[in-house]
């Protein structure tokens, strides 16, 4: 895969604080990349720099995938979709044709192209509607149509779905994933929702304090995060401090066997992670490895399961299937045994 975008030594400070410090970054042509990080990590600042909407103090941003062009020409090959739809007064059609008009495209041609994208996004029937009365989902589809109508080679998105309800977000994500893939557009989008990542992205960048701290596939980050910030962003419910002693990890009352402890040294302090969905009710036929008593302290209903929390230290969370929940009928104070699979535990060295 050839590079579409490259970054070298990018650095930007504001009020004496380093906002961005990106030594090297390459995004391939037609690659779809998710950008994650906690609030203040520098995600929006990075997107603005890469979209040529701001200037850094040091470093170089280049677009080898677009050849040698001046900045204005480069900007015309890029589109940005912000968190807010930012529609202007007027009709849906006038909003979608705006970027085309600024590029000097004639009225008939720009209206035809705009209508093509309104149809693509399922809102052609809204073309003559005033934007003031649109729903949140309709407004978001208009902003997407406006971005795609300029035929960008790369599109940036800054949490564009955060204000939408779950059904609307899911529908737009499905349509967007199909459009991006079919039109082979390079994508970089910011998200706080892990569920959006596998739908839209084939690669994930994790930012912390202005730097990229992890770079991998969605599967790698979901199943084997290499940093504490990545685990937190990916929704790991169980994150504990531990110490490696006598070939086991000690954390609170737990002494756990793990599979990835080969490089640990005696007495080393680590973070220990496991997802709640990987903790299960103990079945005697599976043996006695990593079995612990669980005393229910809280129960949270989920879509098709229940999240239970333990009263012991460290606090353990587990996901209980609806069938098991209906069979056991647990309540606060209920006790049973759970199994913590050694192969599902993740160990991260403390820095």
Helices and strands as residue ranges (DSSP letters): E 3-14, E 17-28, E 32-37, H 43-50, E 58-62, G 64-66, H 71-75, E 78-81, H 92-96, H 98-102, H 107-120, G 124-126, G 131-133, H 136-149, E 154-158, H 166-183, E 186-190, H 194-200, E 203-208, E 211-216, H 218-223, H 228-233, E 238-245, E 248-251, E 254-256, E 269-274, G 276-278, E 279-281, G 284-286, E 291-301, E 305-310, E 317-321, H 322-328, E 335-340, G 342-344, E 346-349
